[in-house]
Each structure stands twice: as structure tokens, then as C-alpha cells.
Amino acid sequence: MRSTSASFRSSERLDSFDLQLLELLQQDALMTAERLADHVALSASAITRRVRRLRESGVIRADVAVLACDFTDARLNALVLVQVREHAEERGLGALRERLSATPEVQTLLDISGQYDLALLISARDMNDFNALTDRLLQQDPAVQRYETRFAKRTHKQSLFVPLGTGQD
């Protein structure tokens, strides 16, 4: 994954051209400026400058290859709901979040409302790998009170696309 080092500043203004470019690049990050110009009413050079600015500012965080579900279907995918101890120190919870964020098998990490505090989407090679991973990451962590797991039987949709409301296809 090629990642930019800058972080996006929420004060940065994005206009309708930027939003159109972002929608198109989410569908195909390898689209050339010339191909983008077929869909956005700007010159290829203006598009190149805008895309560079979007990358440098951190709006575009990374260009990645999204693998086909058929290729990854053999993996064990699990939704893990984590409840932290009522009096877990913020420092301990922060360390847990950092450790989970740094683990490649943890595909998604969310703070959630309700009975549980965190939701994880984990992709493991198999059950032995999953058990070793959760033992290392959750079972031994003093901030974790309990966790529950739901295993995915089938993947019907998997997307990183974020609709930006531009009306573009």
C-alpha cells in the first residue's frame, strides 16, 4: 500500500471537481488524468495538480489493490465485539487500540455504542490462526473484560467506496 504521510485538515475546502475526482478514483485509482478528464470538466493538467494536492493533503490516504472475494474466500473472517473493563485506564485502552491497529489481520477497528465498546473485523488464515491471534491480542489484555465472535459464512459485498453525493456513476 502506498500511503501519504500528510494528514487531511478538515478546514481544507473541496469543491465539486475534487469530489467528482475522488468518486472516480475510488472506483479506479489507476485512472489517468486524460481518462478522468473524460468525466470531469477540467484539463488533464488541472486534474493532475488537483490529484497531487489531494494526495499530499492526505485526503487520498493510499492506493491499494482490492483482492477478489473468490481469491480470499478460503480465509476465516470474523466480527469480534469487545467489551472493555468499566474502569480501564484510557492509557490501557489506547494501547489496545494501537496494538489492534498495527495488526494486519485486523481489517477494521471501530469504537461502537451499546453493550460492547469495540468492533473488529478480523481476517485469519484458519481457526488456529484466529485463536492464536485473539489469545495474543484480547485474552491477555487487562483492558478487555470479554469478547464475542461472529464468523462470516459468505461475503456478498465488500467495498471501500465512500459515496460523496456528487451524482456521478
C-alpha positions as CSV (number, residue, x, y, z in Angstrom):
1,M,0.0,0.0,0.0
2,R,1.4,3.4,-1.0
3,S,0.5,5.8,1.7
4,T,0.8,9.5,2.1
5,S,2.4,10.9,5.2
6,A,0.4,14.1,5.5
7,S,-2.9,14.1,7.3
8,F,-6.1,15.8,5.9
9,R,-7.1,19.0,7.6
10,S,-10.9,19.3,7.9
11,S,-10.6,23.0,7.1
12,E,-9.4,22.2,3.6
13,R,-12.1,23.1,1.1
14,L,-13.1,20.5,-1.5
15,D,-15.1,21.7,-4.5
16,S,-17.4,19.7,-6.8
17,F,-14.5,18.9,-9.1
18,D,-12.5,17.4,-6.2
19,L,-15.5,15.3,-5.1
20,Q,-16.0,14.1,-8.7
21,L,-12.3,13.1,-8.9
22,L,-12.5,11.3,-5.6
23,E,-15.5,9.3,-6.6
24,L,-13.8,8.2,-9.9
25,L,-10.5,7.4,-8.2
26,Q,-12.2,5.3,-5.6
27,Q,-13.5,3.1,-8.4
28,D,-10.2,3.0,-10.3
29,A,-7.1,4.6,-8.7
30,L,-5.1,3.9,-11.8
31,M,-7.3,6.1,-14.0
32,T,-5.1,8.5,-15.9
33,A,-5.7,12.3,-15.9
34,E,-6.7,12.0,-19.6
35,R,-9.4,9.4,-18.7
36,L,-10.5,11.4,-15.7
37,A,-10.9,14.5,-18.0
38,D,-13.5,12.5,-20.0
39,H,-15.7,12.6,-16.9
40,V,-14.7,15.9,-15.2
41,A,-14.8,19.2,-17.0
42,L,-11.2,20.0,-16.4
43,S,-8.0,19.7,-18.4
44,A,-5.7,16.8,-17.8
45,S,-3.0,19.1,-16.3
46,A,-5.5,20.7,-13.9
47,I,-6.7,17.2,-12.9
48,T,-3.0,16.1,-12.3
49,R,-2.5,19.2,-10.0
50,R,-5.7,18.5,-8.1
51,V,-5.0,14.8,-7.6
52,R,-1.4,15.6,-6.4
53,R,-2.9,18.1,-3.9
54,L,-5.5,15.5,-2.7
55,R,-2.7,13.0,-2.1
56,E,-0.3,15.5,-0.4
57,S,-3.0,16.8,1.9
58,G,-3.9,13.2,3.0
59,V,-7.5,13.2,1.5
60,I,-6.3,10.3,-0.6
61,R,-4.5,8.2,2.0
62,A,-3.4,5.3,-0.1
63,D,-3.6,3.5,-3.4
64,V,-4.3,-0.2,-2.8
65,A,-5.2,-3.4,-4.7
66,V,-8.6,-4.8,-3.7
67,L,-8.5,-8.6,-3.9
68,A,-11.4,-10.5,-5.4
69,C,-13.6,-12.3,-2.9
70,D,-13.1,-15.6,-4.8
71,F,-9.4,-15.3,-4.0
72,T,-9.8,-14.6,-0.3
73,D,-12.9,-16.8,0.4
74,A,-10.7,-19.5,2.0
75,R,-9.8,-17.2,4.8
76,L,-11.7,-17.2,8.1
77,N,-13.4,-13.8,8.6
78,A,-14.9,-12.8,11.9
79,L,-16.7,-9.9,13.5
80,V,-15.4,-9.6,17.1
81,L,-17.2,-7.5,19.6
82,V,-15.1,-6.3,22.5
83,Q,-16.3,-5.1,25.9
84,V,-13.6,-3.2,27.9
85,R,-13.4,-3.1,31.7
86,E,-15.5,-0.4,33.2
87,H,-12.5,1.2,34.9
88,A,-10.0,0.5,32.2
89,E,-7.5,3.3,32.1
90,E,-7.6,5.4,28.9
91,R,-3.9,4.7,28.6
92,G,-4.6,0.9,28.6
93,L,-7.4,1.3,26.1
94,G,-5.2,3.5,23.9
95,A,-2.5,0.8,23.9
96,L,-5.1,-1.8,23.0
97,R,-6.3,0.3,20.1
98,E,-2.7,0.9,18.9
99,R,-1.9,-2.8,19.1
100,L,-5.1,-3.7,17.2
101,S,-4.5,-1.0,14.6
102,A,-0.9,-2.3,14.0
103,T,-2.1,-5.9,13.4
104,P,-2.6,-6.6,9.7
105,E,-5.3,-9.3,10.3
106,V,-7.5,-6.6,11.9
107,Q,-9.2,-5.2,8.8
108,T,-11.4,-2.8,10.7
109,L,-11.4,-1.3,14.2
110,L,-14.4,0.7,15.3
111,D,-15.5,2.3,18.6
112,I,-19.2,1.4,18.9
113,S,-22.1,2.3,21.1
114,G,-24.1,-0.2,23.2
115,Q,-23.1,-3.2,25.3
116,Y,-19.7,-3.5,23.5
117,D,-17.1,-0.9,23.1
118,L,-15.1,-2.0,20.0
119,A,-15.9,-3.9,16.9
120,L,-13.2,-5.7,14.9
121,L,-13.3,-7.3,11.5
122,I,-10.5,-9.9,11.5
123,S,-9.3,-12.0,8.6
124,A,-7.3,-15.0,9.6
125,R,-5.8,-18.0,7.7
126,D,-7.8,-20.5,9.7
127,M,-9.2,-21.3,13.1
128,N,-5.8,-22.0,14.7
129,D,-4.5,-18.7,13.4
130,F,-7.6,-16.9,14.7
131,N,-7.3,-18.5,18.1
132,A,-3.7,-17.6,18.4
133,L,-4.4,-14.0,17.3
134,T,-7.3,-13.4,19.7
135,D,-5.3,-15.0,22.6
136,R,-2.4,-12.7,21.9
137,L,-4.5,-9.5,21.3
138,L,-7.5,-9.9,23.6
139,Q,-7.3,-12.7,26.0
140,Q,-4.2,-11.5,27.7
141,D,-5.1,-7.8,27.7
142,P,-6.1,-6.3,31.1
143,A,-8.4,-3.7,29.5
144,V,-10.6,-6.4,27.9
145,Q,-13.4,-7.7,30.0
146,R,-14.9,-10.1,27.4
147,Y,-15.3,-10.5,23.7
148,E,-17.7,-12.4,21.4
149,T,-17.1,-13.6,17.9
150,R,-19.4,-14.0,14.9
151,F,-17.9,-15.9,12.0
152,A,-18.8,-14.9,8.4
153,K,-20.2,-17.7,6.3
154,R,-20.2,-15.9,3.0
155,T,-19.2,-12.5,1.7
156,H,-21.8,-10.9,-0.6
157,K,-20.3,-7.4,-0.7
158,Q,-17.0,-5.9,0.3
159,S,-16.2,-2.3,-0.5
160,L,-14.0,0.6,0.5
161,F,-16.1,3.0,-1.6
162,V,-17.4,6.1,0.2
163,P,-20.3,7.8,-1.6
164,L,-19.7,11.6,-1.7
165,G,-23.0,12.6,-3.1
166,T,-21.8,14.0,-6.4
167,G,-24.4,12.1,-8.5
168,Q,-21.6,10.7,-10.6
169,D,-21.5,7.0,-11.5
